[in-house]
Amino acid sequence: MQPIIGKMPLPLAYLLCALLAYLLGSIPFGLVLTRLAGYGDIRRIGSGNIGATNVLRTGSKGLAALTLLLDAGKGAAAVLIAQRFGPEMAAIAAIASFLGHLFPVWLGFKGGKGVATSGGILLAYAWPVGLASAATWLVIAVLTRYSSLSALAASVLAPIYAWLLTGDLGVTLVVLLLALIIILRHHANIRRLLKGEESKIRLSKSA
């Protein structure tokens, strides 16, 4: 551990790590960017979600891509910073930053579904798992154009990738927790997929 953290009681160090990671994860980039770009409140567009998929419904592919990168980046940054202080800190930061995105204090604890943020977290926390999960999302998205189905498939397979690629039970449990939360957050999408009512990825307003 670094000297400053090392001087703290361990419970306090864990709490501080969780708080800072949560605050970093809670930055609602989708909402901020769409407002700055003049699209208003993204929560009043499409699904009402603050993530990149809903930002894409504004018709701005660049803005959606930037939202994706920033949402992923904040999760990755939280984990990479925390990794300097040990694997336990990295695990705490991974979970806390993810929960920050899902339940941001600034938005009444109503945030996104965490797909992009979890992707960044996985790339920083266990990069082979992150790459495998991202590849899964991309393949399913290209084949079906369902963002939700891609996220669900990647989430189901992520814990399996974690165990096969790392053999680390702790890493696998963290990945499993993130995956289960993502699946639960997609309960409405699952119902629409089963009914054949889920909307597909659109590259423009008229696509």
Secondary structure, 3 states (H helix, E strand, C coil): CCHHHHCCCHHHHHHHHHHHHHHHHCCCHHHHHHHHCCCCCHHHCCCCCCCHHHHHHHCCHHHHHHHHHHHHHHHHHHHHHHHCCCHHHHHHHHHHHHHHHHCCHHHCCCCCCCHHHHHHHHHHHCHHHHHHHHHHHHHHHHHHCCHHHHHHHHHHHHHHHHHHHHCCHHHHHHHHHHHHHHHHHCHHHHHHHHHCCCCCCCCCCCC
